[in-house]
Amino acid sequence: MTDLRTGAAGAVAMKYCSNPDQEVVGFIGCGAIAKNMARAAAEVRPYKGVAFAFEGAEEFAKEMTEELGVPFEVVSSAKELCGKSDIIYTQTPGGATVLEKDWLNPKGVTIIASGSDQPTKNEIPADVLAASKYISDLTKQTSKVGELRSALLAGVMTEDDVHAELGEVVNGDKSGREGNEIIVVDLTGTGAQDAAIGQVAWDKLSQL
């Protein structure tokens, strides 16, 4: 259920932090979480997919195309993926950063990062975070185990640089996308999300 919850959070981020004309969605890392991100994204709006991973990208693209009817292109590098993508989902083991600032679409990009959930993990370079409109799922958590942690340690951001938590964007208190900007949405997972999906599962089981 945790993977499903992560996918749902990714879809919320896509809905509220990107524009309808951002139609090319890249996936760096093509495992179980990427599949749930792809499925959930398809519930937001139709898109064209681009996939890159050191292993499993071809299988991921084939499965998602067959299941969702979404056309997918497999590329040979993260750099190539970034150049093609309006929205980028990153879901890797987080042992090393997966993209660079000068690879990103100059027309604006939304990066939805879910690979960092421990202090040893980091997918997004500090200079990308510093240049972005940074949105956390829970700032007190991302500052300890999310992407924000690395930017704080590098001295290029403070918690005052956090634009919003995702819930603030959803309820309209803070803005989502405004123009050709870099947005990073840092998803570490929250207890409230776990409780919500648990309740949904329990309600479904109770009806059997």
PyMOL commands that set and color helices and strands:
alter all, ss='L'
color gray80, all
select helices_A, chain A and resi 2-17+32-44+57-68+78-84+101-103+126-131+139-145+147-154+159-161+166-170+191-206
alter helices_A, ss='H'
color red, helices_A
select strands_A, chain A and resi 24-28+48-52+72-74+87-90+109-113+133-136+164-165+182-186
alter strands_A, ss='S'
color yellow, strands_A
deselect
rebuild
show_as cartoon
